[in-house]
Amino acid sequence: MRCKWYSVCPMRRHEQTGRIDYSWREKYCLGNYRTCVRYQKEEAGIPHSDKLLPDGTYAGDELPQQDS
């Protein structure tokens, strides 16, 4: 099951533009999305930066690749 926020999540845009690799999507968006910090904040109604990564770290201008 995929995250209900997948279609509007900035992580999808970052993947489409090549700023992050597909492993983020596989691990969080299409995998265990409930562990995604972005998902947790969205569900709680807590504002968060587009640079907040699913693991809770913040990306600078260069978004990191996710290690498998």
N, C-alpha and C positions, 0 to 999 in steps of 0.2 A: 504494500500500500504506500502511496506517496503522500507527502505532506500537503495539506490543503492550501498552504501558502505558496506552493511551488511556482505557480504561474505568475505571481507578482513579486517574488523574492529577488532582491538585488543579486544574490548569488547566481541565479540563473543567467542574468545579464553578464556578470563577470565571466561565467563559463563560456557563453556564446561569443564573447569578444576575445577569448583566449587568455584572460587574466588569471584564471584558476583552471585546473584540469578537472576532468570528469569524475575523478575519485571522490571529490567533495559531494557531488550529486549522488553517487552510488552509496556512499557511507551515510549521508544524512537525509537528503531530499527523498530518495527512493528506498532508503534503508530504515535505520532506526531514527526516524525524524524526531521522536520525542526527546532524544538526547541533545538535539540542536538547541543551543542557547538562544538563537534567533527565534525559533519556534516557541520556546518557553516564554520569552519576553513578549512576543506577539499575543500569545494566549492570555497573558497576565495584563495586557494593555499598557506595557511599559515601553515608552519610546526608546529607540535604539538607532545607532548610526548605520548607514549602508555599508560601512567598513567593518562592522562586527561580523566576525566569521563564526560558523557553526560551533566551533570548539571554544568560543568565548574570548579568543584573542582578537586584537584589532589589527587590521591590515593598514600598512602605509600606502604609498603610491604603488609599490610593487607587491601585489598579492602573492602569497606563497602557494606552492604546489602542495597538495595533501599527500603525505606518505601513506602507503597502503598498510 
